[in-house]
Amino acid sequence: MRPRLRTLSGTENIAEADYLQASLEIYDFIEANRIDGDLGISYRINPGSAVDYTGGPVHGQYSLYSGSAGTGIFLLRLYEVTGDKKYLEEVSRILDELTNNVSGSDFYLEKLESAPGSSLPITGWHTGVYSGPAGAGVLSLSYYQHEKDAKYLSFAERLGRDILAASKSDENGKYLTEDTDVFSDGGFVLYFISLYRAGGNPEFLETARDYAAHIAKSASDDGEGGLYFKANEIGKVGMPEGSIYPGFAHGTSGIGFIFATLYEVDGKDWELETAEKTAKFLEKIADDFDGARLIPYIYGGENSDDYKGKYYIGFCHGPAGTSLLFKKLHVITGNSHYFDVYKSLAEGIIKAGAPEYNSWGLWNSYCACCGVPGLIEYFTDVYETTGEEKYLDVARRSAARTIADSFEGKTGRCFYGYWDRTNPFDVQTYTGLYIGAAGAGANLLRLYGHLQGKAVTPLWEYSY
C-alpha cells in the first residue's frame, strides 16, 4: 500500500485499490493464525492473548461470530472480487473441518444444563446461530451458492434438524430457550427461513413459524399501540433489572425484523402486524436530533436513567442494525414513512460524529459488530438503497478510518482494540468475522465489490 498521511476525512489518501490490498494483507494475518487439523482448518480467535477465547461461549472455534464459520464468509468475498479459486478451496477445507467436528443436538442439551450457571448466564447466547453449531450452516448455505453439491445443503439441513431434536413445544409454539433475541432463539427463525429458501422443504418454514409464534406470545404492550420484547433477563449481565435492549442483536428491533422477514415468505397477517407494532414502539422511544434519530442502548427498568443519552452507533445495538427493520417494512408495505425512518437512523450515526469520532457507543473495537468497519457495510447498503451520494462518502470515510487505524506487521494487517466496551484495558487482536480482522476485511470488500460492480456474499443479516 502506498504511503499516506491521515487527515480528518482520510478518503483522499486511500484509493479504491487500497480496499482490496488491505483485505489481502488481512488475509495474510489470518493465514498466519491458521490451525491445520486432520480433516480441515480453523483459526486462532485471539492470537497472542494470555486468555485463549477459542473455547468461550460466544467465541467458539467454529462459530459464525468469532470462529471459522464466519472467517469463511470473508474468504468467499475474496474469491468473488479476485476470481482466485484458492480462497474458494480454503472455504471447502473449513467446511470439511466443520462437517466433522460441529456438534449435534447434544450440544444444545448440554448448554441447557451448563449455561445458566456459567459466567455468561443467558442460555440463548450460547446456543444461537452466531455462537452455536447453526453458524456453520450459514457458511455452508453461502458456499452452496457457488458449489451446487447437495452435501452442503444437506449439512445445513442436518444442523437445522439438530435444533429441532433439542427443541421443546408448548401451546404457543416451539422453543429451545426462553431467550428470544436474534442472538438466541430468534435467530433460529431466520435460519429456518434460509433452509426453506435454499431447499424448499416446507418443514423448515413451518418450524420458523412455530418458533416465531412462541416468541410473539412473549411480547409486551406499551399501552400506545406498540410492542416490545424482554428478550433476555439482562439483569444477569449487569444491566438494570427489568430493562430491555431495543437494538438488533439482543433486542426488540431484531425481533421485529424476524417477523417482517417471516411475513415475506409466509404471508400471515399476524407476522406483519407484530413487526409493525414493534416499529411503532421503537419510533416512540427514539430521540430526535433535527431529523436524525438515535435509540437508547437501554430502555426501562430500574436505574435506566443512567443510560439516557447513551447510544450505540454500530450494528449490534445501534442504528446500523435497527434500521434494517424499517428498510424491510418499506420493501413489504411500500409505506414511505418507513423509508423516512430508515434514513433518519442513518443520519443519527452521522450526527453522532461517526466515523471519525468515537462516542460512548462507538469505541476502538474495530469489528463488524459494534465498530467502524461495520459502518462500511452499512453505508454501502444505505447508498444502494437510497441512491444518495453522501452515504457512499460515509462508507469511504469509514473505510479510510478502518485502514488508517489498522496495524501492518510482519505477518499481515490486523487491529488492536477492545471488543468489550466496559473493559478498555483488554486490548487484543482477533481474527473472526464479527469480532475482528475477517470482518474488517469483509466490510472493505463489500465497498470494493460495489465500486467494481461485483456482487459479494451478503453478511447473514443482509441476506433477507
C-alpha positions as CSV (number, residue, x, y, z in Angstrom):
1,M,0.0,0.0,0.0
2,R,1.4,3.4,-0.9
3,P,2.5,5.9,1.8
4,R,-0.2,8.2,3.0
5,L,-1.0,10.8,5.7
6,R,-4.1,10.5,7.8
7,T,-6.4,13.6,7.7
8,L,-9.8,14.1,9.3
9,S,-11.6,12.6,6.3
10,G,-8.8,10.5,5.1
11,T,-10.5,9.5,1.9
12,E,-8.2,11.4,-0.4
13,N,-5.2,9.4,0.8
14,I,-6.8,5.9,0.5
15,A,-7.7,4.8,-3.0
16,E,-10.2,2.2,-4.2
17,A,-7.4,-0.3,-4.8
18,D,-6.3,0.1,-1.2
19,Y,-9.5,-1.6,0.0
20,L,-8.5,-4.8,-1.8
21,Q,-4.8,-4.5,-0.8
22,A,-5.7,-4.1,2.9
23,S,-8.0,-7.1,2.6
24,L,-5.3,-9.2,1.1
25,E,-3.0,-8.2,4.0
26,I,-5.7,-9.1,6.5
27,Y,-5.8,-12.5,4.8
28,D,-2.1,-12.9,5.4
29,F,-2.7,-12.2,9.1
30,I,-5.5,-14.7,9.3
31,E,-3.4,-17.3,7.4
32,A,-0.6,-16.8,9.9
33,N,-3.0,-18.0,12.6
34,R,-4.5,-20.9,10.8
35,I,-4.8,-24.2,12.6
36,D,-4.4,-27.2,10.3
37,G,-6.4,-30.2,11.6
38,D,-6.5,-33.8,10.3
39,L,-9.7,-33.1,8.4
40,G,-9.7,-29.4,7.6
41,I,-8.7,-26.0,9.0
42,S,-9.8,-23.4,11.6
43,Y,-8.1,-20.3,13.1
44,R,-6.9,-18.9,16.4
45,I,-9.5,-16.5,17.6
46,N,-7.4,-14.0,19.6
47,P,-3.8,-14.8,18.9
48,G,-1.1,-13.8,21.4
49,S,-3.6,-13.2,24.3
50,A,-3.0,-14.5,27.7
51,V,-6.5,-15.9,27.8
52,D,-7.5,-18.0,24.7
53,Y,-11.1,-17.4,23.6
54,T,-11.3,-20.5,21.4
55,G,-13.5,-22.4,23.8
56,G,-15.5,-19.4,25.0
57,P,-19.4,-19.4,25.0
58,V,-19.6,-16.7,22.2
59,H,-16.2,-17.1,20.7
60,G,-16.2,-20.8,19.7
61,Q,-13.5,-22.1,17.4
62,Y,-16.2,-22.9,14.7
63,S,-18.7,-20.2,15.4
64,L,-20.1,-17.6,13.0
65,Y,-19.4,-14.7,15.3
66,S,-15.7,-15.3,16.0
67,G,-14.6,-18.6,14.5
68,S,-14.0,-20.3,11.2
69,A,-17.6,-20.3,10.0
70,G,-17.5,-16.5,9.9
71,T,-14.0,-16.3,8.5
72,G,-15.2,-18.4,5.6
73,I,-17.6,-15.6,4.6
74,F,-14.6,-13.3,4.3
75,L,-12.8,-15.8,2.1
76,L,-15.9,-16.2,-0.1
77,R,-15.8,-12.4,-0.7
78,L,-12.1,-12.6,-1.6
79,Y,-12.9,-15.2,-4.2
80,E,-15.8,-13.2,-5.6
81,V,-13.7,-10.0,-6.1
82,T,-10.5,-11.6,-7.2
83,G,-11.6,-14.8,-9.0
84,D,-8.8,-16.7,-7.3
85,K,-10.1,-20.2,-6.5
86,K,-7.6,-20.7,-3.7
87,Y,-10.0,-18.8,-1.5
88,L,-12.9,-21.0,-2.5
89,E,-10.8,-24.1,-1.9
90,E,-9.9,-22.8,1.6
91,V,-13.6,-22.4,2.4
92,S,-14.1,-26.1,1.4
93,R,-11.4,-27.1,3.9
94,I,-13.1,-25.0,6.6
95,L,-16.3,-26.9,5.8
96,D,-14.5,-30.2,5.9
97,E,-13.5,-29.3,9.5
98,L,-16.9,-28.1,10.4
99,T,-18.7,-31.1,9.0
100,N,-16.6,-33.5,11.0
101,N,-16.4,-31.5,14.3
102,V,-19.6,-29.4,14.8
103,S,-21.7,-31.0,17.5
104,G,-25.3,-32.2,17.0
105,S,-28.3,-31.9,19.2
106,D,-26.2,-33.0,22.2
107,F,-24.6,-29.6,22.1
108,Y,-27.9,-27.9,22.8
109,L,-28.9,-30.3,25.6
110,E,-25.5,-29.8,27.3
111,K,-25.8,-26.0,27.1
112,L,-29.3,-26.0,28.5
113,E,-27.8,-27.6,31.6
114,S,-24.5,-25.8,31.9
115,A,-25.1,-22.2,30.6
116,P,-27.3,-20.9,33.4
117,G,-24.5,-21.4,35.9
118,S,-21.7,-20.1,33.7
119,S,-20.0,-16.7,33.6
120,L,-22.4,-15.8,30.9
121,P,-25.8,-16.9,32.4
122,I,-28.0,-16.2,29.4
123,T,-28.5,-19.6,27.8
124,G,-29.5,-18.4,24.3
125,W,-26.3,-16.5,23.8
126,H,-24.5,-19.9,24.0
127,T,-26.9,-21.8,21.6
128,G,-27.9,-19.3,18.9
129,V,-26.8,-19.1,15.3
130,Y,-23.9,-16.7,16.0
131,S,-22.3,-18.8,18.7
132,G,-23.7,-22.3,18.2
133,P,-23.5,-25.0,15.5
134,A,-26.0,-23.4,13.1
135,G,-23.5,-20.8,12.2
136,A,-21.6,-23.5,10.3
137,G,-24.9,-23.9,8.3
138,V,-24.8,-20.2,7.3
139,L,-21.4,-20.7,5.7
140,S,-22.5,-24.0,4.1
141,L,-25.5,-22.4,2.5
142,S,-23.4,-19.5,1.3
143,Y,-20.8,-21.9,-0.2
144,Y,-23.7,-23.9,-1.8
145,Q,-24.4,-20.8,-4.0
146,H,-21.0,-21.4,-5.6
147,E,-20.7,-25.2,-5.4
148,K,-24.0,-26.8,-6.0
149,D,-23.0,-30.0,-4.3
150,A,-26.0,-31.4,-2.4
151,K,-23.8,-32.3,0.6
152,Y,-23.6,-28.6,1.6
153,L,-27.3,-28.1,1.6
154,S,-27.7,-31.5,3.5
155,F,-25.2,-30.4,6.1
156,A,-27.1,-27.1,6.7
157,E,-30.3,-29.0,6.9
158,R,-28.8,-31.5,9.4
159,L,-27.9,-28.6,11.7
160,G,-31.5,-27.4,11.5
161,R,-32.8,-30.8,12.5
162,D,-30.4,-30.9,15.4
163,I,-32.1,-27.7,16.7
164,L,-35.4,-29.4,16.2
165,A,-34.4,-32.5,18.0
166,A,-33.5,-30.4,21.1
167,S,-36.5,-28.1,20.9
168,K,-39.5,-28.1,23.2
169,S,-43.1,-27.4,22.5
170,D,-46.0,-25.8,24.3
171,E,-49.4,-24.3,23.5
172,N,-47.6,-21.2,21.9
173,G,-45.2,-23.0,19.6
174,K,-41.6,-24.3,19.6
175,Y,-38.6,-23.0,21.5
176,L,-35.2,-24.0,22.8
177,T,-34.5,-21.4,25.5
178,E,-36.5,-18.6,27.0
179,D,-34.2,-16.1,25.2
180,T,-35.9,-14.7,22.1
181,D,-33.4,-12.2,20.6
182,V,-31.7,-12.7,17.2
183,F,-28.6,-13.9,19.0
184,S,-30.8,-16.6,20.6
185,D,-33.9,-18.4,19.6
186,G,-35.0,-15.6,17.3
187,G,-32.1,-16.3,15.1
188,F,-33.4,-19.8,14.5
189,V,-36.4,-18.3,12.8
190,L,-34.1,-16.7,10.2
191,Y,-32.0,-19.8,9.9
192,F,-35.1,-22.0,9.2
193,I,-36.2,-19.4,6.6
194,S,-32.8,-19.8,5.0
195,L,-33.2,-23.5,4.9
196,Y,-36.7,-23.2,3.4
197,R,-35.5,-20.8,0.7
198,A,-32.5,-23.0,-0.2
199,G,-34.1,-26.4,-0.4
200,G,-37.9,-25.7,-0.5
201,N,-38.7,-28.1,2.4
202,P,-42.0,-26.9,4.0
203,E,-41.0,-28.5,7.3
204,F,-38.5,-25.6,7.8
205,L,-41.0,-22.9,7.1
206,E,-43.4,-24.5,9.5
207,T,-40.7,-24.6,12.1
208,A,-39.8,-21.0,11.6
209,R,-43.5,-20.1,12.1
210,D,-43.7,-22.2,15.2
211,Y,-40.6,-20.5,16.7
212,A,-42.0,-17.1,15.8
213,A,-45.4,-17.9,17.3
214,H,-43.7,-18.7,20.6
215,I,-41.7,-15.5,20.5
216,A,-44.9,-13.5,19.7
217,K,-46.6,-14.6,22.8
218,S,-43.8,-13.1,24.9
219,A,-44.5,-9.5,23.6
220,S,-45.4,-6.7,25.9
221,D,-47.9,-4.0,25.0
222,D,-46.5,-0.5,25.6
223,G,-50.1,0.9,26.0
224,E,-49.8,3.1,22.9
225,G,-50.2,0.6,20.2
226,G,-46.6,-0.6,20.2
227,L,-45.0,-3.9,21.2
228,Y,-41.6,-4.6,22.8
229,F,-39.8,-7.7,23.9
230,K,-38.0,-8.5,27.0
231,A,-35.8,-10.8,25.1
232,N,-33.4,-11.8,27.9
233,E,-33.0,-11.3,31.7
234,I,-30.2,-8.8,31.1
235,G,-30.0,-8.0,34.8
236,K,-28.0,-11.2,34.9
237,V,-25.2,-9.5,33.0
238,G,-25.2,-6.2,34.9
239,M,-27.9,-4.2,33.2
240,P,-30.7,-2.5,35.1
241,E,-33.2,-5.0,36.4
242,G,-36.3,-5.1,34.3
243,S,-34.7,-3.2,31.4
244,I,-34.6,-4.2,27.7
245,Y,-32.3,-3.9,24.8
246,P,-34.1,-2.1,21.9
247,G,-31.4,-2.9,19.3
248,F,-31.0,-5.6,16.7
249,A,-28.7,-8.4,18.0
250,H,-30.2,-8.7,21.5
251,G,-33.4,-6.8,21.4
252,T,-36.8,-5.6,20.1
253,S,-35.8,-4.3,16.6
254,G,-34.1,-7.6,15.7
255,I,-37.2,-9.5,16.8
256,G,-39.4,-7.1,14.7
257,F,-37.1,-7.9,11.7
258,I,-37.7,-11.6,12.3
259,F,-41.5,-11.2,11.9
260,A,-41.2,-8.9,8.9
261,T,-38.8,-11.4,7.2
262,L,-41.1,-14.3,8.0
263,Y,-44.1,-12.4,6.6
264,E,-42.3,-12.1,3.3
265,V,-42.2,-15.8,2.8
266,D,-45.2,-16.9,4.9
267,G,-47.7,-14.1,4.4
268,K,-49.6,-14.4,7.7
269,D,-51.2,-11.1,8.8
270,W,-50.1,-11.6,12.5
271,E,-46.5,-11.6,11.4
272,L,-46.7,-8.2,9.7
273,E,-48.8,-6.8,12.4
274,T,-46.2,-7.8,15.1
275,A,-43.4,-6.3,13.0
276,E,-45.3,-3.0,12.5
277,K,-46.2,-2.7,16.2
278,T,-42.6,-3.3,17.1
279,A,-41.5,-0.5,14.8
280,K,-44.1,1.8,16.4
281,F,-42.6,1.2,19.8
282,L,-39.1,1.9,18.5
283,E,-40.2,5.2,16.9
284,K,-41.8,6.2,20.2
285,I,-38.6,5.8,22.2
286,A,-36.2,7.3,19.6
287,D,-34.5,10.6,20.4
288,D,-34.7,13.1,17.6
289,F,-31.9,15.5,16.7
290,D,-33.2,17.7,14.0
291,G,-34.4,14.8,11.9
292,A,-31.6,12.4,12.9
293,R,-32.7,9.7,15.2
294,L,-30.9,7.6,17.8
295,I,-32.4,4.9,20.1
296,P,-31.1,4.5,23.6
297,Y,-28.9,1.4,24.4
298,I,-31.2,0.5,27.3
299,Y,-34.9,1.1,27.9
300,G,-37.0,0.8,31.0
301,G,-36.3,-1.0,34.3
302,E,-34.6,0.1,37.5
303,N,-32.0,2.9,37.2
304,S,-32.4,3.1,33.4
305,D,-31.9,6.8,33.7
306,D,-28.2,6.0,33.9
307,Y,-28.4,5.2,30.2
308,K,-30.3,8.3,29.0
309,G,-28.5,9.9,26.1
310,K,-26.2,6.9,25.7
311,Y,-26.4,5.3,22.3
312,Y,-24.6,2.5,20.4
313,I,-23.7,3.6,16.9
314,G,-22.9,0.4,15.2
315,F,-24.7,-2.8,14.2
316,C,-25.4,-4.8,17.3
317,H,-27.3,-2.2,19.4
318,G,-27.1,0.8,17.1
319,P,-28.9,2.3,14.1
320,A,-27.0,0.2,11.6
321,G,-28.9,-2.8,12.9
322,T,-32.1,-1.3,14.0
323,S,-32.7,0.4,10.6
324,L,-32.9,-3.0,8.9
325,L,-36.4,-3.4,10.3
326,F,-37.6,-0.2,8.8
327,K,-36.0,-0.9,5.4
328,K,-37.7,-4.3,5.4
329,L,-41.1,-2.8,6.3
330,H,-40.7,-0.3,3.5
331,V,-40.0,-3.1,1.0
332,I,-43.0,-5.1,2.2
333,T,-45.6,-2.3,2.5
334,G,-44.4,0.4,0.2
335,N,-45.1,2.9,3.0
336,S,-42.7,5.8,2.6
337,H,-42.9,6.6,6.3
338,Y,-40.7,3.5,7.0
339,F,-38.2,4.7,4.4
340,D,-38.0,8.1,6.1
341,V,-37.3,6.5,9.5
342,Y,-34.7,4.3,7.9
343,K,-32.9,7.3,6.6
344,S,-33.3,9.2,9.9
345,L,-31.4,6.4,11.7
346,A,-28.6,6.6,9.2
347,E,-28.5,10.3,9.8
348,G,-28.3,9.6,13.5
349,I,-25.0,7.8,13.0
350,I,-23.6,10.8,11.1
351,K,-25.0,13.2,13.7
352,A,-23.1,11.3,16.4
353,G,-19.8,12.1,14.6
354,A,-19.1,8.8,13.0
355,P,-17.0,7.5,11.5
356,E,-14.2,9.9,12.5
357,Y,-15.2,10.4,16.1
358,N,-15.7,7.9,18.8
359,S,-18.5,8.3,21.3
360,W,-20.0,6.4,24.3
361,G,-21.3,3.7,22.0
362,L,-18.6,3.8,19.3
363,W,-15.2,2.8,20.5
364,N,-11.9,1.2,19.3
365,S,-13.4,-2.2,18.8
366,Y,-12.6,-2.4,15.1
367,C,-15.2,-5.0,14.3
368,A,-18.2,-5.5,12.1
369,C,-20.5,-5.9,15.2
370,C,-20.0,-2.6,17.1
371,G,-17.2,-0.8,15.4
372,V,-16.4,1.5,12.4
373,P,-15.7,-1.5,10.0
374,G,-19.4,-2.4,10.2
375,L,-20.3,1.1,9.1
376,I,-18.6,0.4,5.7
377,E,-21.0,-2.4,5.1
378,Y,-24.0,-0.4,6.4
379,F,-23.4,2.8,4.5
380,T,-22.6,1.0,1.2
381,D,-26.1,-0.7,1.6
382,V,-27.7,2.7,2.5
383,Y,-26.2,4.2,-0.6
384,E,-27.5,1.3,-2.8
385,T,-31.0,1.7,-1.1
386,T,-31.3,5.5,-1.4
387,G,-29.0,6.4,-4.3
388,E,-27.7,9.4,-2.3
389,E,-24.0,10.0,-2.8
390,K,-23.4,11.4,0.7
391,Y,-23.9,7.9,2.1
392,L,-21.3,6.4,-0.2
393,D,-19.0,9.1,1.0
394,V,-19.6,8.0,4.6
395,A,-18.8,4.4,3.6
396,R,-15.5,5.6,2.1
397,R,-14.7,7.6,5.2
398,S,-15.4,4.5,7.3
399,A,-13.0,2.5,5.1
400,A,-10.4,5.2,5.4
401,R,-10.5,5.2,9.2
402,T,-10.6,1.4,9.3
403,I,-7.4,1.1,7.2
404,A,-5.7,4.0,8.9
405,D,-6.3,2.6,12.4
406,S,-5.0,-0.9,11.5
407,F,-1.6,-2.4,12.3
408,E,0.6,-3.7,9.5
409,G,3.1,-6.2,10.9
410,K,5.3,-8.9,9.6
411,T,2.5,-11.4,9.4
412,G,-0.1,-9.2,7.8
413,R,-2.6,-6.5,8.7
414,C,-4.7,-6.6,11.9
415,F,-6.4,-4.5,14.5
416,Y,-5.6,-3.9,18.2
417,G,-8.7,-2.9,20.1
418,Y,-11.0,-3.8,22.9
419,W,-14.2,-5.7,22.0
420,D,-15.7,-5.3,25.5
421,R,-16.7,-1.7,25.8
422,T,-16.7,-1.9,29.6
423,N,-13.1,-3.2,29.7
424,P,-10.9,-0.8,27.7
425,F,-7.7,-2.3,29.2
426,D,-8.3,-5.6,27.5
427,V,-6.7,-4.7,24.2
428,Q,-6.4,-7.7,21.9
429,T,-6.3,-8.6,18.2
430,Y,-8.9,-11.0,16.8
431,T,-9.3,-13.0,13.5
432,G,-13.1,-13.5,13.3
433,L,-16.0,-12.1,11.2
434,Y,-18.0,-10.1,13.8
435,I,-15.2,-9.6,16.3
436,G,-12.0,-9.0,14.3
437,A,-9.9,-8.8,11.1
438,A,-12.0,-11.1,8.9
439,G,-15.0,-8.7,9.5
440,A,-13.0,-5.6,8.7
441,G,-11.7,-7.3,5.5
442,A,-15.1,-8.5,4.5
443,N,-16.5,-5.0,5.1
444,L,-13.8,-3.4,2.9
445,L,-14.6,-5.9,0.2
446,R,-18.3,-5.0,0.3
447,L,-17.4,-1.5,-0.7
448,Y,-14.8,-2.6,-3.1
449,G,-17.2,-5.0,-4.7
450,H,-19.8,-2.3,-5.1
451,L,-17.3,0.1,-6.8
452,Q,-16.1,-2.7,-9.1
453,G,-19.6,-3.9,-9.9
454,K,-19.0,-7.3,-8.3
455,A,-21.7,-8.8,-6.1
456,V,-20.4,-10.4,-2.9
457,T,-21.9,-12.9,-0.4
458,P,-24.0,-10.9,2.0
459,L,-23.5,-11.0,5.7
460,W,-26.2,-13.1,7.2
461,E,-28.4,-10.3,8.4
462,Y,-28.3,-8.5,5.0
463,S,-29.3,-11.7,3.1
464,Y,-33.0,-11.4,3.8
